[in-house]
């Protein structure tokens, strides 16, 4: 049938004819049938009906449709309503050609704005990272992010910018209760958790934080930061952090830079009564950490990605495979990297102090990556593996390689 007549009837009960779209013998305008071009010489007629705007039943399977999509092919033009579910590829009567088309399409479903944690709280999917942001730039960046629609700001005592973050929040005019605020316990404060959170709250000018993380599983001697305590480690620190939940000063607690080995030690400790809600780790295509991510998922711990773009001057920006993919999508490489992380199921914390980029980094709705494109990005680390943040600056080893933090 002629492609301009495909799926035009919204208020009548149409038939879908799957067949060659340019064959005159397959035109069915007079008897009320709509055509979808798929494979030559193969016809299968199924019936559909209108429901909740537009719903089609194929082989008695109900498929809600949400948006239109047109694909060009040398032999035909394929135009159809795109299904929310991906049940179509599993329907036997659909021809192999159609199945291939459906398997490569996107649902274009909006990204989830939040992820539910094991505490029941919901952490925003995209947040503003502030690590490595220069002094004097953070306040404006935070203000710009909140005005642009961000609801998550990530900082840390070690970043030295908690005060600027607090000032940016005030300047934005966004009510505190509308913002998810994360900060972190520094390594040489492990024996002084109660004092540390009070110091951070004062810096941030807020009565509470939504998430308080142990920045590293390294308990450094406050008198000699080049050494760890002999009588204290991160398990003891976590015991003290758990006490903060009942004070109202922190809503959720979690960890950062924990691999499987250290998580196993923490979770098996007798004093551990609360499973960390979050593990904030370095996640990007150069360091995808599939084993660690899977482990976190199995324990109900949410993975949150710092350096999701590969940090400043990321080598990922120059990869031909990513630049070509971004160009084909009409997006920036940064947006592609963030969409990849979001579709992998974790929250992302891109850092920027430029208002234009801050806005672009949250513009992830209305498009998506196909399974094939996700797989392509998954494979980037095979030839471009790198880690932004190592542990060689610490007096104790944190990352243990294969099966632990990769």
C-alpha positions as CSV (number, residue, x, y, z in Angstrom):
1,X,0.0,0.0,0.0
2,X,1.1,3.6,-0.4
3,X,3.0,4.7,2.6
4,X,1.1,7.9,3.1
5,X,-1.9,5.9,4.1
6,X,-0.2,3.8,6.7
7,X,-1.9,4.0,10.1
8,X,-4.1,7.0,9.3
9,X,-7.3,5.6,10.8
10,X,-7.4,6.3,14.5
11,X,-11.2,6.0,15.0
12,X,-12.0,2.9,13.0
13,X,-11.0,-0.7,13.5
14,X,-8.1,-1.3,11.0
15,X,-6.4,-4.4,9.9
16,X,-2.6,-4.6,9.6
17,X,-1.3,-6.2,6.5
18,X,2.3,-7.2,6.6
19,X,3.6,-7.3,3.1
20,X,5.4,-5.5,0.3
21,X,4.5,-1.8,0.7
22,X,5.0,-0.9,-3.0
23,X,3.1,-3.8,-4.5
24,X,-0.1,-2.5,-6.1
25,X,-1.7,-5.9,-5.5
26,X,-1.4,-5.2,-1.8
27,X,-3.4,-2.0,-1.7
28,X,-6.3,-2.4,0.6
29,X,-7.6,1.2,1.0
30,X,-11.1,0.3,-0.1
31,X,-11.7,-2.4,2.4
32,X,-10.4,-0.6,5.4
33,X,-7.0,-2.3,5.8
34,X,-3.7,-0.5,6.7
35,X,-0.4,-1.8,5.5
36,X,3.0,-2.2,7.0
37,X,5.8,-3.1,4.6
38,X,8.0,-6.0,5.7
39,X,9.0,-8.9,3.5
40,X,8.1,-9.5,-0.1
41,X,5.5,-12.1,-1.0
42,X,4.7,-12.8,2.6
43,X,1.3,-11.6,3.8
44,X,-0.2,-12.0,7.2
45,X,-3.4,-10.1,8.2
46,X,-4.1,-9.5,11.9
47,X,-6.8,-7.3,13.5
48,X,-6.5,-4.5,15.9
49,X,-8.7,-2.1,17.7
50,X,-8.5,1.3,19.3
51,X,-8.0,1.5,23.1
52,X,-6.4,4.2,25.4
53,X,-5.6,6.3,22.3
54,X,-4.3,3.4,20.2
55,X,-3.7,-0.2,21.0
56,X,-3.1,-3.1,18.6
57,X,-3.6,-6.8,19.3
58,X,-1.3,-9.1,17.4
59,X,-1.9,-12.8,17.8
60,X,-4.0,-11.9,20.9
61,X,-1.1,-10.1,22.4
62,X,-2.0,-6.6,23.6
63,X,0.5,-4.0,22.5
64,X,0.2,-0.3,23.6
65,X,1.7,2.1,21.1
66,X,3.1,5.4,22.0
67,X,4.9,7.1,19.1
68,X,5.2,6.8,15.3
69,X,8.4,5.8,13.5
70,X,9.2,5.6,9.8
71,X,12.2,3.6,8.5
72,X,13.4,3.7,4.9
73,X,14.5,0.5,3.1
74,X,15.7,0.0,-0.6
75,X,12.7,-2.2,-1.2
76,X,10.0,-0.6,0.9
77,X,9.2,2.1,3.5
78,X,8.3,0.8,6.9
79,X,5.9,3.0,8.9
80,X,4.3,1.9,12.1
81,X,3.4,2.8,15.7
82,X,6.2,2.0,18.0
83,X,5.4,-0.4,20.9
84,X,6.2,0.4,24.5
85,X,7.0,-3.3,25.1
86,X,9.3,-5.3,22.9
87,X,6.9,-8.2,22.6
88,X,6.8,-7.8,18.8
89,X,10.1,-9.5,18.1
90,X,8.9,-12.6,19.8
91,X,5.7,-13.0,17.8
92,X,6.1,-15.9,15.4
93,X,3.9,-14.6,12.6
94,X,6.0,-11.5,12.1
95,X,8.5,-12.1,9.4
96,X,12.2,-12.2,10.0
97,X,12.8,-8.9,8.2
98,X,10.2,-7.2,10.4
99,X,11.7,-8.8,13.5
100,X,15.1,-7.5,12.6
101,X,13.7,-4.0,12.2
102,X,11.8,-4.1,15.5
103,X,14.8,-5.5,17.4
104,X,16.9,-2.5,16.4
105,X,14.4,0.2,17.2
106,X,14.1,2.3,20.4
107,X,11.0,2.8,22.6
108,X,12.0,6.4,23.2
109,X,10.6,6.0,26.6
110,X,11.5,8.8,29.0
111,X,14.4,8.0,31.4
112,X,13.5,7.3,35.0
113,X,14.0,10.5,36.9
114,X,15.0,8.6,40.1
115,X,16.2,5.2,41.3
116,X,14.7,3.7,44.4
117,X,17.3,2.7,47.0
118,X,17.1,-0.1,49.5
119,X,15.9,2.4,52.1
120,X,12.9,3.3,50.0
121,X,14.3,6.8,49.2
122,X,14.6,7.8,45.6
123,X,17.9,9.2,44.3
124,X,17.8,11.4,41.1
125,X,19.2,9.7,38.0
126,X,21.3,12.7,36.9
127,X,23.2,14.9,39.3
128,X,25.9,17.6,39.1
129,X,29.4,16.4,40.1
130,X,31.7,19.0,41.6
131,X,35.0,17.1,41.9
132,X,37.8,19.0,40.3
133,X,35.7,22.1,39.8
134,X,37.9,25.1,40.5
135,X,37.2,27.4,43.5
136,X,35.0,30.3,42.6
137,X,33.2,28.4,39.9
138,X,31.2,25.9,42.0
139,X,28.6,28.3,43.3
140,X,27.6,29.5,39.9
141,X,27.6,25.9,38.5
142,X,25.3,24.7,41.3
143,X,23.0,27.6,40.8
144,X,22.8,27.1,37.1
145,X,22.3,23.3,37.5
146,X,19.4,23.7,39.9
147,X,17.8,26.4,37.7
148,X,18.2,24.0,34.7
149,X,16.2,21.3,36.5
150,X,18.9,19.2,38.3
151,X,17.7,18.0,41.7
152,X,20.9,16.2,42.8
153,X,24.2,18.0,43.8
154,X,27.2,15.8,44.8
155,X,30.1,17.2,46.8
156,X,32.6,16.0,49.5
157,X,34.5,17.5,52.4
158,X,37.7,16.6,50.5
159,X,36.7,18.7,47.5
160,X,37.0,21.8,49.6
161,X,33.8,23.3,48.0
162,X,31.0,22.4,50.4
163,X,30.6,26.1,51.3
164,X,30.3,27.1,47.7
165,X,27.7,24.3,47.1
166,X,25.7,25.7,50.0
167,X,25.9,29.2,48.6
168,X,24.8,27.9,45.1
169,X,21.8,26.2,46.6
170,X,20.7,29.4,48.4
171,X,21.3,31.5,45.3
172,X,19.1,29.2,43.1
173,X,16.0,29.8,45.1
174,X,15.1,26.1,44.9
175,X,13.6,24.9,48.2
176,X,16.0,22.6,50.1
177,X,13.5,19.8,50.3
178,X,13.4,19.7,46.5
179,X,17.1,18.9,46.3
180,X,19.0,15.7,46.9
181,X,22.4,16.6,48.5
182,X,25.3,14.2,48.8
183,X,28.5,14.7,50.7
184,X,31.3,12.4,51.9
185,X,33.3,11.6,55.0
186,X,37.0,12.3,54.5
187,X,39.6,9.6,55.2
188,X,41.3,11.2,58.2
189,X,37.9,11.8,59.9
190,X,37.0,8.1,60.3
191,X,37.5,8.2,64.1
192,X,35.4,11.5,64.3
193,X,32.3,10.7,62.3
194,X,29.9,12.8,64.4
195,X,32.2,15.8,64.3
196,X,32.7,15.3,60.6
197,X,29.0,15.4,59.7
198,X,28.5,18.5,61.8
199,X,31.3,20.3,60.0
200,X,29.9,19.4,56.6
201,X,26.4,20.5,57.6
202,X,27.8,23.8,58.7
203,X,29.7,24.3,55.5
204,X,26.7,23.4,53.4
205,X,24.4,25.6,55.6
206,X,21.8,22.8,55.8
207,X,20.3,20.8,58.7
208,X,20.7,17.5,56.9
209,X,22.1,15.7,53.8
210,X,20.2,13.2,51.8
211,X,23.2,10.9,51.4
212,X,26.4,10.6,53.4
213,X,29.1,8.4,51.9
214,X,32.4,7.0,53.3
215,X,34.6,8.5,50.6
216,X,37.2,5.7,50.7
217,X,37.7,2.5,52.6
218,X,40.9,4.0,54.1
219,X,41.1,5.1,57.7
220,X,44.0,7.5,57.8
221,X,45.7,8.7,61.0
222,X,44.7,12.3,61.5
223,X,48.1,13.1,62.9
224,X,49.9,11.3,60.1
225,X,47.7,11.0,57.0
226,X,50.4,8.8,55.3
227,X,49.5,6.0,57.6
228,X,46.4,4.1,58.5
229,X,45.3,3.4,62.0
230,X,46.4,0.2,63.6
231,X,43.3,-0.1,65.8
232,X,40.6,1.1,63.4
233,X,39.4,0.4,59.9
234,X,36.4,1.1,57.6
235,X,34.2,-1.5,59.4
236,X,34.6,0.6,62.6
237,X,33.8,3.7,60.6
238,X,30.6,2.2,59.3
239,X,29.5,1.3,62.8
240,X,29.7,5.0,63.7
241,X,28.1,6.1,60.5
242,X,25.0,3.9,61.2
243,X,24.4,5.9,64.3
244,X,23.9,9.1,62.2
245,X,20.6,7.8,60.6
246,X,18.7,8.2,63.9
247,X,20.0,11.7,64.4
248,X,18.1,13.1,61.4
249,X,21.4,14.7,60.1
250,X,21.6,12.1,57.3
251,X,18.8,10.4,55.5
252,X,20.8,7.6,53.9
253,X,24.3,6.3,54.2
254,X,26.5,4.6,51.7
255,X,30.1,4.1,50.6
256,X,32.3,5.1,47.7
257,X,35.3,3.4,45.9
258,X,34.5,0.0,47.5
259,X,35.3,-3.1,45.5
260,X,33.9,-6.5,46.0
261,X,36.6,-7.6,48.5
262,X,36.0,-4.6,50.9
263,X,32.2,-4.9,50.5
264,X,32.3,-8.5,51.5
265,X,34.3,-7.6,54.6
266,X,31.9,-4.8,55.5
267,X,28.7,-6.8,54.9
268,X,29.9,-9.8,56.8
269,X,30.9,-7.8,59.9
270,X,28.8,-8.4,63.0
271,X,28.5,-4.7,63.6
272,X,27.0,-4.0,60.1
273,X,23.3,-3.6,60.6
274,X,22.6,-1.3,57.6
275,X,23.5,-2.3,54.0
276,X,24.9,0.7,52.2
277,X,22.3,2.3,50.1
278,X,24.8,3.5,47.4
279,X,28.3,2.7,46.2
280,X,29.6,5.7,44.3
281,X,32.3,4.4,41.9
282,X,34.1,5.4,38.7
283,X,32.0,4.2,35.8
284,X,32.4,5.1,32.1
285,X,33.1,3.0,29.0
286,X,36.8,3.0,29.7
287,X,36.1,1.5,33.1
288,X,32.7,-0.2,33.0
289,X,33.3,-2.5,36.0
290,X,30.7,-5.2,35.0
291,X,31.6,-7.6,37.8
292,X,31.4,-5.0,40.5
293,X,28.1,-3.5,39.1
294,X,26.6,-7.0,39.0
295,X,27.7,-7.6,42.6
296,X,26.1,-4.4,43.8
297,X,22.9,-5.3,42.0
298,X,22.9,-8.7,43.8
299,X,23.2,-7.0,47.2
300,X,20.6,-4.3,46.5
301,X,23.2,-1.5,46.5
302,X,22.7,1.2,44.0
303,X,25.7,2.1,41.7
304,X,26.2,5.8,41.2
305,X,28.8,6.9,38.6
306,X,31.4,9.5,39.2
307,X,33.5,10.6,36.2
308,X,30.8,9.2,33.9
309,X,32.4,11.1,31.0
310,X,35.9,9.9,31.7
311,X,36.8,13.2,33.5
312,X,38.2,16.4,32.1
313,X,39.8,16.1,28.6
314,X,38.5,12.6,28.4
315,X,40.1,10.4,25.7
316,X,36.6,9.1,25.1
317,X,35.6,12.4,23.3
318,X,38.1,11.6,20.5
319,X,37.1,8.0,19.7
320,X,35.8,7.7,16.2
321,X,33.2,5.1,17.2
322,X,31.7,7.4,19.7
323,X,32.0,10.6,17.7
324,X,30.3,8.9,14.7
325,X,27.5,7.5,16.9
326,X,26.9,10.9,18.5
327,X,26.8,12.5,15.1
328,X,24.3,9.9,13.9
329,X,22.1,10.6,16.9
330,X,22.4,14.4,16.6
331,X,23.8,14.5,20.1
332,X,27.1,15.3,21.8
333,X,29.6,12.5,22.8
334,X,28.9,13.5,26.4
335,X,25.2,13.0,26.0
336,X,25.8,9.6,24.5
337,X,28.1,8.6,27.3
338,X,25.5,9.7,29.9
339,X,22.6,8.0,28.1
340,X,24.7,4.8,28.1
341,X,25.2,5.0,31.8
342,X,21.5,5.8,32.5
343,X,20.4,2.8,30.3
344,X,22.9,0.6,32.2
345,X,20.8,1.3,35.3
346,X,23.0,3.6,37.4
347,X,22.8,7.3,38.3
348,X,25.4,9.6,36.8
349,X,27.2,12.6,38.1
350,X,28.7,14.6,35.3
351,X,30.9,17.5,36.3
352,X,30.7,20.9,34.5
353,X,31.0,24.5,35.4
354,X,29.7,25.7,32.0
355,X,26.0,26.6,31.9
356,X,25.5,25.4,28.3
357,X,27.1,22.0,29.1
358,X,25.3,21.7,32.3
359,X,22.0,22.0,30.5
360,X,23.1,19.6,27.7
361,X,24.1,16.9,30.2
362,X,20.6,16.6,31.6
363,X,18.9,16.6,28.1
364,X,18.6,12.9,27.9
365,X,14.9,12.4,27.2
366,X,13.2,11.7,23.9
367,X,15.9,9.5,22.5
368,X,17.8,6.4,23.4
369,X,20.5,3.9,22.4
370,X,19.7,0.6,20.7
371,X,20.9,-2.7,22.2
372,X,23.5,-2.8,19.4
373,X,24.7,0.7,20.3
374,X,24.9,-0.2,24.0
375,X,26.9,-3.3,23.1
376,X,29.2,-1.2,20.9
377,X,29.9,1.2,23.8
378,X,30.3,-1.7,26.2
379,X,33.2,-2.9,24.1
380,X,35.1,0.4,24.2
381,X,37.3,-0.7,27.2
382,X,38.8,-3.6,25.2
383,X,41.1,-1.2,23.4
384,X,40.6,2.0,25.5
385,X,40.7,0.9,29.1
386,X,41.7,3.5,31.7
387,X,40.9,4.6,35.2
388,X,40.8,8.3,36.3
389,X,41.2,7.7,40.0
390,X,43.6,5.1,41.3
391,X,44.8,4.2,44.8
392,X,48.5,4.8,44.5
393,X,48.2,8.0,46.6
394,X,46.9,6.0,49.6
395,X,49.0,4.0,52.1
396,X,46.6,1.1,51.7
397,X,45.5,-0.8,48.6
398,X,41.8,-0.2,47.6
399,X,41.4,-1.7,44.1
400,X,42.2,-5.4,43.6
401,X,41.8,-5.8,39.9
402,X,39.9,-8.6,38.1
403,X,36.7,-9.6,39.8
404,X,36.9,-6.9,42.4
405,X,36.6,-3.4,41.0
406,X,36.4,-4.2,37.3
